[in-house]
Amino acid sequence: MFTGQTVRVILNPTSGTERGRHVTDVISHELRLAGVSDLDVRTTRSGSDAVRWAGEAAADGFGIVIAAGGDGTVTAVAHGVRKAGADTLIGIVPLGTGNGLARILQVPLDTVAALRALQQGKAVPLDVLDVPSHEATSLLFLGAGLDAEINRDADPEDKARLGFLAYVQATFSNLTDRRNHDITLLLDGSETSLQAHTVSVFNATHLKLLGAQVGPDAHPHDGVAEVAVLTSQGLLQTVGQVLRVVDRNASRPVLRKIRELQLQAEPPMLVHIDGDVVGETPLALRVVPAALRFIAGRDYRLP
C-alpha cells in the first residue's frame, strides 16, 4: 500500500498514552521501511490543524494522509479531505481511547502493528454524515442528549488511565433524572413532534470488542444512517432503552433508517459528533454515500 507512495501523517500528540517524539520516530521508521517515497509528518496543536493539513494534502502532492490519534483526529482529517473535495486515501494509526473506526476497519491498536496492517490493507469506500448545522463531518455516530453529556463528562485523565471505564463512569452519572425536551424531528421530510431526552444517529458501529458483537447494527456502506430516540426518564427505564440500542439484535426494531435529519429542541440539547461535544441543537445532517476512501485491514469484508 505504501511502497512508492507520498504520505502525510497528521499526529495528535495528546491522544491516548503514547505521546511525542517516540511515536513520531516509530511512525517515520515504519513508513520508510515500507518504501514511502515522500513523507511529511506534522504534529497538531488543535483540531483545526488536522482539518487544514488534510485538506491541503492532495494539492501538496500527497496521495495518502494518515490520521495518528483518536477518533476526533480521524474525524478532523476526514472533514478536511471532504472540504477540499479530494480523493485522498485515509489511513488510521489509533492512539486514542475508543478508536472506534480503527476497530471497525480491523486496524490493530498497537502502533507498529497498525502501520504494518495498513501496508497490507485495502482501500474501501465509506459513507459519512455531513453535518452542516455544525460545519462538521461524522464517521461513527453523533447525538443530542445523553450520549453528548456522557462524552462531556468523561474526564480526559480518566480516559487515559481507565480507557472505556471512564465512559461507563460518566454514563452512570448521567442516567438518573433524565429530563425530556420538546423536540421536532424531520426525518427524510416527515415531521414529528414529541418529548424525548436523547436522539442518537449511527453511521458506523458494527464492530467486535473482546470477541463480542457490540453496538447497533450500523454499516458505513449502505447509504443510510440509523436513528434512536430515547424518551424514558426513570433510571431503570432509561437503562433498558440504552441496553436495547447497544445490543446488536435488540436494536434492530427500535432503529429507523434515514438519509436526512433535522432536530430542534426546547430547551436546546447538547450535541456531540464522534465523541466530541460541538455545541447544541438545532442539528441537521444528511448521509453522503461512499464519500471517502479509508484503508481497512486485509481481512475486512464489505457487508
C-alpha positions in Angstrom: 0.0 0.0 0.0 2.8 2.5 0.9 5.5 1.4 -1.5 6.4 4.4 -3.8 3.5 6.5 -2.3 3.6 10.0 -1.0 2.3 10.1 2.6 1.4 12.9 5.0 1.0 11.9 8.7 -1.1 14.2 10.9 -0.3 13.3 14.5 -2.2 14.4 17.7 0.4 14.1 20.4 -2.2 14.3 23.2 -4.2 11.2 22.2 -4.1 8.2 24.5 -0.9 7.3 26.5 1.7 7.3 23.7 3.0 10.8 23.0 5.6 13.0 21.4 8.9 12.2 19.9 8.7 8.4 20.4 5.5 7.9 18.4 6.8 10.2 15.6 10.0 8.2 15.4 8.2 4.9 15.3 5.8 6.0 12.6 8.5 7.6 10.4 10.7 4.5 10.8 8.0 2.1 9.8 6.8 4.1 6.8 10.3 4.5 5.4 10.8 0.7 5.8 7.6 0.3 3.8 9.0 2.2 0.9 7.3 5.6 1.2 8.8 7.9 -1.4 7.9 11.2 0.2 7.0 11.5 3.9 5.6 14.6 5.7 4.9 14.2 9.5 3.0 17.1 11.2 2.0 17.4 14.8 -1.2 19.2 15.6 -1.8 21.9 18.2 -5.6 22.0 17.6 -8.2 20.2 15.6 -8.2 23.0 13.0 -4.6 22.0 12.1 -5.8 18.5 11.2 -8.6 19.8 9.1 -6.4 22.3 7.2 -3.4 19.9 6.6 -5.7 17.1 5.5 -7.5 19.4 3.1 -4.2 20.6 1.6 -2.6 17.2 1.3 -3.7 16.5 -2.3 -2.7 19.9 -3.5 0.6 19.5 -1.8 1.2 16.2 -3.7 0.3 13.6 -1.1 -1.9 10.6 -2.2 -2.3 9.2 1.4 -2.9 11.0 4.6 -2.6 9.1 7.9 -4.6 10.3 11.0 -2.5 9.3 14.0 -4.7 10.0 17.1 -8.1 9.3 18.5 -11.5 9.4 16.9 -11.5 13.2 17.0 -8.3 13.4 14.9 -9.7 10.9 12.4 -12.9 12.9 12.1 -11.0 16.1 11.6 -8.8 14.6 8.9 -11.9 13.2 7.2 -13.6 16.6 7.3 -10.5 18.3 5.8 -10.4 15.9 2.9 -14.2 16.3 2.3 -14.0 20.1 2.4 -11.2 20.0 -0.2 -13.3 17.7 -2.5 -10.2 15.5 -2.7 -9.9 11.7 -3.3 -7.1 11.4 -0.8 -6.8 7.9 0.7 -7.0 8.0 4.6 -5.3 5.6 7.0 -5.6 5.4 10.8 -2.9 4.9 13.4 -5.1 4.6 16.5 -3.8 6.4 19.6 -7.0 7.3 21.4 -9.3 5.8 24.0 -12.1 4.5 21.8 -10.5 4.2 18.4 -13.9 3.3 17.0 -13.3 3.4 13.3 -10.0 1.6 13.6 -11.7 -1.2 15.3 -14.4 -1.3 12.7 -11.9 -1.4 9.8 -9.9 -4.0 11.6 -6.8 -1.9 12.1 -4.7 -3.1 15.2 -4.4 -0.7 18.2 -0.7 -1.2 18.5 1.2 1.5 16.5 3.7 -0.8 14.7 1.0 -3.4 14.0 -1.3 -0.8 12.7 1.2 0.6 10.2 2.1 -2.9 9.0 -1.6 -3.8 8.7 -2.2 -0.6 6.6 0.8 -1.5 4.4 -1.0 -4.8 3.6 -4.5 -3.4 3.7 -7.0 -2.3 1.0 -9.0 0.8 0.1 -12.7 0.8 1.0 -15.4 3.5 0.4 -17.2 4.8 3.5 -20.4 6.7 3.9 -20.2 9.8 6.1 -22.7 12.1 7.8 -22.5 15.6 6.6 -23.5 18.0 9.5 -24.0 21.5 8.0 -25.5 22.8 11.3 -22.1 22.5 12.9 -19.9 22.6 9.8 -18.6 19.1 10.5 -18.3 15.5 9.3 -19.3 12.5 11.3 -17.9 9.0 10.6 -19.2 6.9 13.5 -22.2 8.4 15.3 -23.5 11.6 16.7 -26.3 12.6 19.1 -28.1 15.1 21.2 -28.8 14.5 24.8 -27.5 11.6 26.9 -24.6 10.5 24.7 -23.3 14.1 24.4 -23.5 14.5 28.1 -21.6 11.3 28.6 -18.8 12.4 26.3 -18.8 15.8 28.0 -18.3 14.3 31.4 -15.7 11.6 30.5 -12.7 13.1 32.1 -9.6 13.2 29.9 -7.3 11.9 32.6 -9.7 9.1 33.5 -9.9 8.1 29.7 -6.1 7.9 29.6 -6.0 5.9 32.8 -9.1 3.8 32.7 -10.0 3.6 28.9 -13.6 2.6 28.3 -14.3 2.5 32.1 -14.2 6.4 32.0 -17.2 6.3 29.8 -19.0 3.8 32.0 -18.5 6.1 34.9 -19.8 9.1 33.0 -22.8 7.0 31.8 -24.0 6.1 35.3 -23.6 9.7 36.5 -26.0 10.9 33.7 -28.7 8.1 33.8 -30.7 9.4 36.7 -33.4 12.1 36.5 -33.4 12.4 32.7 -35.5 15.4 31.6 -37.5 15.3 28.4 -37.3 18.1 25.9 -40.0 19.3 23.4 -38.4 18.2 20.1 -39.3 18.4 16.5 -37.8 15.8 14.2 -37.8 16.0 10.4 -36.8 12.6 9.1 -36.5 12.3 5.3 -39.1 15.1 5.0 -41.5 13.6 7.6 -42.1 15.8 10.6 -42.8 14.5 14.1 -43.2 16.4 17.4 -42.7 14.6 20.7 -40.9 14.6 24.1 -37.6 12.9 24.4 -34.2 13.4 26.1 -31.9 11.8 23.6 -31.6 11.5 19.8 -28.7 9.3 18.5 -27.7 8.8 14.9 -25.4 5.9 13.9 -23.3 5.5 10.7 -20.6 3.0 11.7 -21.0 0.9 14.8 -20.8 -2.7 13.6 -17.7 -4.0 15.4 -16.3 -6.7 17.7 -14.9 -5.9 21.1 -13.1 -8.6 23.0 -14.6 -11.1 20.6 -18.2 -9.9 21.2 -20.5 -8.1 18.8 -21.0 -4.6 20.1 -23.2 -1.7 19.1 -26.3 -1.2 16.9 -26.2 -2.8 13.5 -25.0 0.2 11.5 -22.7 -0.2 8.5 -20.9 2.7 6.7 -21.6 1.1 3.3 -25.4 1.1 3.0 -26.2 4.7 2.2 -28.4 5.2 5.3 -28.0 6.0 9.0 -29.9 4.6 11.9 -31.7 6.8 14.4 -32.7 6.0 18.0 -35.0 8.2 20.1 -35.0 7.8 23.9 -38.0 9.0 25.9 -38.0 7.2 29.2 -37.0 9.3 32.2 -36.7 6.8 35.1 -33.4 5.1 35.8 -34.4 1.6 35.1 -36.4 2.5 32.0 -33.5 4.6 30.6 -31.1 1.8 31.3 -33.4 -0.6 29.4 -33.6 1.7 26.4 -29.9 2.2 26.3 -29.2 -1.6 26.5 -31.6 -2.2 23.7 -29.9 0.3 21.5 -26.4 -1.1 22.1 -27.5 -4.7 21.6 -26.9 -5.9 18.1 -30.1 -7.8 17.7 -32.4 -6.0 20.1 -31.6 -2.6 18.4 -33.0 -3.5 15.0 -36.7 -3.0 15.9 -36.0 0.4 17.7 -33.9 2.0 15.0 -35.2 3.9 12.0 -33.2 4.1 8.8 -32.9 7.6 7.4 -30.9 9.7 4.9 -31.6 13.2 6.3 -32.5 14.5 9.7 -33.3 17.9 11.3 -33.7 18.3 15.0 -35.0 21.2 17.1 -35.4 21.1 20.8 -36.7 23.3 23.6 -34.8 23.8 25.8 -31.7 23.1 23.5 -29.9 19.8 23.8 -26.1 19.3 23.9 -24.7 17.8 20.7 -21.6 15.6 20.1 -20.0 14.3 16.9 -17.9 11.2 17.1 -17.4 11.8 20.8 -16.5 15.5 20.7 -19.1 18.0 22.1 -19.6 20.6 19.4 -22.5 22.8 20.7 -26.2 22.5 21.0 -29.3 21.9 18.8 -30.6 22.7 16.3 -29.0 19.8 14.4 -29.1 19.0 10.7 -27.4 16.1 8.9 -27.5 14.1 5.7 -25.9 10.8 4.7 -23.3 11.1 1.9 -22.8 7.5 0.4 -19.2 6.4 -0.3 -17.9 9.9 0.3 -14.4 8.9 1.5 -11.8 6.2 1.0 -10.1 4.6 4.0 -7.5 1.8 4.3 -9.0 -1.2 6.0 -7.3 -4.3 7.2 -6.6 -7.1 4.7 -9.4 -9.3 6.0 -12.0 -6.6 6.2 -15.2 -7.6 4.3 -17.8 -5.2 2.9 -21.3 -6.4 4.2 
